[in-house]
């Protein structure tokens, strides 16, 4: 087998094994607290960080809206 193909197959196998293991472990525990909770929190935190990086944080958008609103009010009512 070609070395590049072999490497791709090994990586795909590892990802599939890890994914299947995660789903099997979480299916056994259900919503109750378990060993995987720190991993879930880390994934959620990373997801939130990426979303705030790509779309901007909610606080920044709220502050910019407040700043725009107060400057418009000042212009309308000197």
C-alpha positions in Angstrom: 0.0 0.0 0.0 1.2 3.5 -0.7 2.6 5.2 2.4 0.3 8.2 2.1 -2.7 6.0 1.8 -1.6 3.9 4.7 -1.2 7.0 6.9 -4.6 8.3 5.9 -6.2 4.9 6.7 -4.5 4.8 10.1 -5.6 8.3 11.0 -9.2 7.7 9.9 -9.3 4.5 11.9 -8.0 6.3 15.1 -10.6 9.0 14.7 -13.4 6.5 14.1 -12.3 4.5 17.2 -12.2 7.5 19.5 -15.6 8.7 18.2 -17.2 5.3 18.7 -15.7 5.0 22.2 -17.0 8.4 23.2 -20.5 7.6 22.0 -20.5 4.2 23.7 -19.3 5.6 27.0 -21.8 8.5 27.0 -24.7 6.2 26.0 -24.0 4.1 29.1 -24.0 7.0 31.5 -26.7 9.2 30.1 -27.2 12.7 31.5 -25.9 11.8 34.9 -22.5 13.3 36.0 -19.6 11.1 35.0 -15.9 11.0 34.2 -16.4 12.6 30.8 -17.8 15.9 32.1 -14.5 17.7 32.1 -14.1 16.7 28.4 -17.6 18.0 27.6 -16.9 21.3 29.4 -13.6 21.7 27.5 -15.4 21.1 24.2 -18.2 23.6 25.1 -15.6 26.1 26.1 -13.6 25.7 22.9 -16.8 26.0 20.9 -17.8 29.2 22.7 -14.3 30.6 22.2 -14.4 29.9 18.5 -17.8 31.4 18.1 -16.9 34.5 20.0 -13.7 34.8 17.9 -15.6 34.4 14.6 -18.8 36.2 15.3 -17.6 38.5 18.1 -18.6 38.3 21.7 -22.1 39.2 22.9 -20.7 41.8 25.3 -18.9 43.6 22.5 -22.0 43.8 20.3 -24.1 45.0 23.2 -21.6 47.6 24.2 -21.2 48.9 20.7 -25.0 49.1 20.4 -25.2 51.1 23.7 -22.5 53.4 22.5 -24.2 54.0 19.2 -27.5 54.6 20.9 -26.2 57.1 23.4 -24.3 59.0 20.7 -27.4 59.2 18.5 -29.4 60.5 21.5 -26.8 63.2 22.2 -26.9 64.3 18.6 -30.7 64.5 18.5 -31.0 66.2 21.9 -28.1 68.6 22.5 
